[in-house]
Amino acid sequence: MAKVPRHVDLIRLRYYGSLGLIAIGVVMVLYVAVRQVGTSEDSEPGPVPTAEVIAKPGPESCPPDWRYIDNALQRYTVCVPLNLISYDGANTVLLENATAEDWQRIFGQEFVLVNDAWLNPDAVADAFSSLRPISLRIDVVPPTVGFNGCDLRSQSPDGAGVVSCTDRLSMELDGAVFSEDGPAHLLRALIPTQAGKSVNEVFSVYLSINSRAEDWELQEPLFREILENLKPY
């Protein structure tokens, strides 16, 4: 019997091999399709993670007839009584008349607001807390900054991490000095700029209100209301 040429065997082997590969490919495609169908039926897609966005408070967050201030340089907003004006120790600026250049200068220096009674202490004071002599200061300070008087950084924080304390002051010829029975009061607070962090760990927004009024209790609620409306972002 004549032998089959070798090249014929190779052709057949290649043919059957190709069929085998095609069959394996079809089986794999069907397996993957079945797995995908089973997954879509048996399990629900997980929640899509979303970034938490902290909205900056707007003017609508302020009490009625208060002024909204957005310090984009130091990244905080605050609401204050309308009668407070900017004071750099020598010059005053009415905030309702402040230009863009004025605001840039105000935010670029120590941010201090006062009222007429502070600039003219001999004038008759009104019973309203915001019209009593008052000097308000806001700044952003690192956790390494210390304070004289009451140990502000060791106070127990509230739920938002805010700490506060009050000192009594007496007015001397060379300025105010801490005094246990002084008539003036210095109300101070620190607000951490990062949620969940201590004022001793991160930068904080510093608020102080210096009152010359002996009946300073009128300004304690004012201090608390301003503090509540002082928001870092």
C-alpha positions as CSV (number, residue, x, y, z in Angstrom):
1,M,0.0,0.0,0.0
2,A,1.3,3.4,-0.9
3,K,2.1,5.7,2.0
4,V,0.1,9.0,2.3
5,P,2.4,12.0,1.6
6,R,3.5,13.7,4.9
7,H,2.3,17.1,3.7
8,V,-1.3,15.8,3.6
9,D,-1.1,14.9,7.4
10,L,0.1,18.4,8.3
11,I,-2.8,20.0,6.4
12,R,-5.3,17.8,8.2
13,L,-3.7,18.5,11.6
14,R,-3.9,22.2,11.0
15,Y,-7.5,22.0,9.9
16,Y,-8.6,20.1,13.0
17,G,-6.5,22.2,15.2
18,S,-8.2,25.4,13.9
19,L,-11.6,23.9,14.6
20,G,-10.5,23.0,18.1
21,L,-9.4,26.6,18.8
22,I,-12.6,28.0,17.5
23,A,-14.6,25.7,19.8
24,I,-12.6,26.6,22.8
25,G,-13.1,30.3,22.0
26,V,-16.9,29.9,21.7
27,V,-17.0,28.1,25.1
28,M,-15.0,30.9,26.8
29,V,-17.3,33.6,25.4
30,L,-20.4,31.7,26.6
31,Y,-18.8,31.2,30.0
32,V,-18.0,34.9,30.4
33,A,-21.5,35.9,29.2
34,V,-23.1,33.6,31.7
35,R,-20.9,35.0,34.6
36,Q,-21.9,38.6,33.7
37,V,-25.6,37.7,33.6
38,G,-25.4,36.0,36.9
39,T,-23.5,38.9,38.5
40,S,-26.1,41.5,37.3
41,E,-29.0,39.4,38.6
42,D,-27.5,38.3,41.9
43,S,-25.8,41.5,43.1
44,E,-26.6,45.2,43.2
45,P,-24.1,47.8,42.2
46,G,-22.4,49.6,45.1
47,P,-22.8,53.3,45.9
48,V,-20.9,55.7,43.8
49,P,-18.5,57.6,46.1
50,T,-19.0,61.3,46.0
51,A,-16.7,64.0,47.4
52,E,-18.0,65.9,50.4
53,V,-18.4,69.6,49.5
54,I,-18.5,72.1,52.3
55,A,-20.5,75.1,51.0
56,K,-19.2,78.6,52.0
57,P,-21.9,80.5,53.9
58,G,-23.5,83.4,51.9
59,P,-25.1,86.7,53.0
60,E,-28.4,84.9,53.7
61,S,-26.7,83.2,56.7
62,C,-26.4,86.5,58.5
63,P,-28.9,87.8,61.1
64,P,-31.2,90.6,59.8
65,D,-29.5,94.0,59.4
66,W,-26.0,92.6,59.9
67,R,-23.2,92.9,57.4
68,Y,-21.7,89.9,55.5
69,I,-18.0,89.8,55.1
70,D,-16.0,87.3,53.0
71,N,-12.3,87.4,53.7
72,A,-11.1,85.4,50.7
73,L,-7.4,86.1,51.6
74,Q,-7.7,84.3,55.0
75,R,-10.6,82.1,53.9
76,Y,-13.4,82.9,56.4
77,T,-16.8,84.6,56.4
78,V,-18.3,86.6,59.3
79,C,-21.4,88.5,60.1
80,V,-21.1,91.7,62.1
81,P,-23.4,94.6,63.2
82,L,-23.7,97.3,60.6
83,N,-22.3,100.1,62.8
84,L,-18.8,98.6,63.1
85,I,-16.1,100.2,61.0
86,S,-12.6,99.3,60.0
87,Y,-9.8,100.9,62.2
88,D,-6.1,100.5,61.7
89,G,-5.1,102.5,64.8
90,A,-5.0,105.8,62.9
91,N,-7.6,105.8,60.2
92,T,-11.2,104.5,59.8
93,V,-13.1,103.2,56.8
94,L,-16.9,102.9,56.6
95,L,-17.4,99.5,55.3
96,E,-20.4,100.4,53.2
97,N,-18.2,102.9,51.3
98,A,-15.1,100.6,51.1
99,T,-13.6,100.2,47.6
100,A,-11.9,97.1,46.3
101,E,-8.6,98.7,47.1
102,D,-9.9,99.4,50.7
103,W,-10.9,95.8,51.2
104,Q,-7.6,94.6,49.9
105,R,-5.8,96.8,52.5
106,I,-8.3,95.9,55.2
107,F,-7.8,92.1,54.7
108,G,-4.0,92.5,54.2
109,Q,-3.5,94.0,57.7
110,E,-4.7,93.2,61.2
111,F,-8.5,93.0,60.8
112,V,-10.0,95.3,63.4
113,L,-13.5,96.7,63.6
114,V,-14.7,99.3,66.2
115,N,-17.8,101.4,66.8
116,D,-18.2,105.1,67.6
117,A,-18.3,104.5,71.3
118,W,-14.9,102.9,71.2
119,L,-13.4,105.9,69.3
120,N,-15.3,108.4,71.5
121,P,-15.4,106.8,75.0
122,D,-16.7,110.0,76.6
123,A,-19.8,110.0,74.5
124,V,-23.1,108.8,76.0
125,A,-23.3,105.0,75.5
126,D,-26.4,103.4,74.3
127,A,-27.9,100.3,76.0
128,F,-27.7,98.2,72.8
129,S,-24.7,95.9,73.0
130,S,-23.4,96.7,69.6
131,L,-23.4,100.4,70.5
132,R,-21.4,100.0,73.7
133,P,-17.6,100.6,73.3
134,I,-16.3,97.6,71.4
135,S,-13.2,96.6,69.5
136,L,-13.4,93.4,67.5
137,R,-10.4,91.6,66.0
138,I,-10.2,88.6,63.7
139,D,-7.0,86.8,62.6
140,V,-5.8,83.4,61.5
141,V,-3.1,82.0,63.7
142,P,-0.9,78.9,63.7
143,P,-1.1,76.3,66.5
144,T,2.2,77.6,67.9
145,V,0.9,81.0,68.9
146,G,0.3,81.5,72.6
147,F,-1.8,84.0,74.5
148,N,-1.4,86.0,77.7
149,G,-4.2,85.9,80.3
150,C,-6.5,82.9,80.5
151,D,-5.0,79.8,78.9
152,L,-7.2,79.8,75.8
153,R,-5.7,76.7,74.2
154,S,-6.3,74.5,77.3
155,Q,-10.1,75.2,77.4
156,S,-12.5,72.4,76.8
157,P,-13.7,72.5,73.1
158,D,-17.3,72.4,72.1
159,G,-18.6,70.0,69.5
160,A,-17.0,72.0,66.7
161,G,-13.6,72.2,68.4
162,V,-14.1,75.8,69.3
163,V,-12.4,77.0,72.6
164,S,-13.1,80.3,74.4
165,C,-12.4,82.2,77.6
166,T,-12.7,85.7,79.1
167,D,-10.2,88.0,80.8
168,R,-10.8,91.1,82.9
169,L,-8.8,94.2,82.1
170,S,-7.9,97.6,83.7
171,M,-7.0,100.6,81.7
172,E,-3.6,102.1,82.7
173,L,-1.6,104.9,81.2
174,D,0.3,102.6,79.0
175,G,-2.7,100.6,77.9
176,A,-4.8,97.7,79.1
177,V,-3.5,95.2,81.7
178,F,-4.9,92.0,83.0
179,S,-6.7,92.5,86.3
180,E,-8.9,90.2,88.4
181,D,-11.3,93.0,89.1
182,G,-10.9,95.1,86.1
183,P,-14.1,96.7,84.6
184,A,-13.3,95.9,81.0
185,H,-13.4,92.4,79.5
186,L,-11.6,90.6,76.7
187,L,-13.6,87.8,75.2
188,R,-11.6,85.4,73.0
189,A,-12.1,82.3,70.9
190,L,-10.3,80.0,68.5
191,I,-12.0,78.1,65.7
192,P,-10.0,75.2,64.0
193,T,-9.8,75.6,60.2
194,Q,-10.1,71.9,59.7
195,A,-13.1,69.8,60.9
196,G,-12.2,67.2,63.5
197,K,-8.9,68.8,64.4
198,S,-7.8,70.6,67.6
199,V,-6.8,74.2,67.7
200,N,-3.5,72.9,68.9
201,E,-3.0,70.9,65.7
202,V,-4.0,73.2,62.9
203,F,-4.4,76.9,62.0
204,S,-7.3,78.6,63.8
205,V,-9.5,81.6,63.2
206,Y,-9.0,83.9,66.3
207,L,-11.8,86.2,67.4
208,S,-11.5,88.7,70.2
209,I,-13.8,91.4,71.5
210,N,-12.5,94.0,73.8
211,S,-15.2,95.9,75.8
212,R,-14.7,98.9,77.9
213,A,-18.2,98.7,79.2
214,E,-18.5,97.8,82.9
215,D,-21.9,96.2,82.1
216,W,-20.0,93.8,79.7
217,E,-22.7,91.2,80.1
218,L,-24.6,93.1,77.3
219,Q,-21.8,92.1,75.0
220,E,-21.3,88.5,76.0
221,P,-24.4,87.5,73.8
222,L,-23.1,89.7,71.0
223,F,-19.7,87.9,71.2
224,R,-21.4,84.5,71.0
225,E,-23.5,85.5,68.0
226,I,-20.5,86.8,66.1
227,L,-18.6,83.6,67.0
228,E,-21.5,81.5,65.7
229,N,-21.4,83.4,62.4
230,L,-17.6,83.2,62.0
231,K,-17.0,80.3,59.6
232,P,-13.6,79.2,58.1
233,Y,-13.8,77.6,54.7
